[in-house]
Amino acid sequence: MIHLGNYECGWIRHGYAHPRASSPLHNPLTQASAIPSNLQAILQNEAPTLHPAEEIEAEAFNRPTWFTSTLMARRLLAKSSSGVISTIFPNPPPPSSRSPQDVAGLPIGLREYISDCNTALPDSLSNTDNGDPTILALRVATTFKNIGADSKNFSLELDWWDHLDQAGPVYPGLPLSPAALPRVTLFGYLDTLELESAGAGAAELEECFLDSHPDAKVWLPGAAGSPHSSFWARMVVTAVYWIGGFGDVQQIGWMDVEEWKGVGRYESSVGDGRGWEDVRLPGEKE
């Protein structure tokens, strides 16, 4: 069970919700008429290849190795300051829920602040550079209410799509395409971090996190006059799904979690020993 401060054994009990949030949805989300009758057939049919092999230069098929792709994924985490966390509304909803009954059991994805700050933790908190993202969690947020309600796994999606203009097209003559840029989805669970508020144990972590999110100083755990109650946590990564871009030039699929956790910034205990500083994401300057 995840213990979120005083919030445990079921759900996070406090937090503001809009008074209209409890009203029923006008159009139920499970309305059958909104689902195509041939959906399964549509999803099972593979789309035609966008670029036939004879039209692409041979070197375009030199995909990076899976280890190089893992280095790129770890670099994407290191360069990301936020990501979309997907959780499930508890079903049945807890008695204190202000959410519509119609969303019980449905997923929701919300962007949250994250940072790659595991090495900034005290020695007592397993501070290896293992790819477990650091999260500043607000108890009022739907994301963490859902996690606290049933202690289930969640996912975190990161992407490089904001760098489209710098990355350029993948193929000659092809327009700029976000689909050609990397994205990764991490699966795992929340591990709360016991740190003294504003104490020596939290100072280095706060410095690391605020480097990406200076505005978060206002709602740090224990901050005087903070509008929200918050706590430090990290996502313990248990699975990694990578889409490097178009499948003829990039890897797509499940990564080796041991490799993910063994990658370091300058060197790694896995693969050929390179670290994530030895690779660059599309459009990144040296």
Secondary structure as GFF3:
##gff-version 3
##sequence-region A 1 286
A	DSSP	three_ten_helix	19	22	.	.	.	ID=ss1
A	DSSP	three_ten_helix	32	34	.	.	.	ID=ss2
A	DSSP	alpha_helix	39	44	.	.	.	ID=ss3
A	DSSP	three_ten_helix	53	55	.	.	.	ID=ss4
A	DSSP	three_ten_helix	58	61	.	.	.	ID=ss5
A	DSSP	alpha_helix	66	79	.	.	.	ID=ss6
A	DSSP	beta_strand	82	88	.	.	.	ID=ss7
A	DSSP	three_ten_helix	101	103	.	.	.	ID=ss8
A	DSSP	beta_strand	107	115	.	.	.	ID=ss9
A	DSSP	three_ten_helix	118	120	.	.	.	ID=ss10
A	DSSP	three_ten_helix	123	125	.	.	.	ID=ss11
A	DSSP	beta_strand	134	138	.	.	.	ID=ss12
A	DSSP	alpha_helix	142	150	.	.	.	ID=ss13
A	DSSP	beta_strand	154	159	.	.	.	ID=ss14
A	DSSP	three_ten_helix	161	163	.	.	.	ID=ss15
A	DSSP	alpha_helix	164	167	.	.	.	ID=ss16
A	DSSP	three_ten_helix	178	180	.	.	.	ID=ss17
A	DSSP	beta_strand	183	192	.	.	.	ID=ss18
A	DSSP	alpha_helix	200	212	.	.	.	ID=ss19
A	DSSP	three_ten_helix	214	219	.	.	.	ID=ss20
A	DSSP	beta_strand	230	243	.	.	.	ID=ss21
A	DSSP	beta_strand	252	254	.	.	.	ID=ss22
A	DSSP	alpha_helix	257	262	.	.	.	ID=ss23
A	DSSP	three_ten_helix	276	278	.	.	.	ID=ss24
###
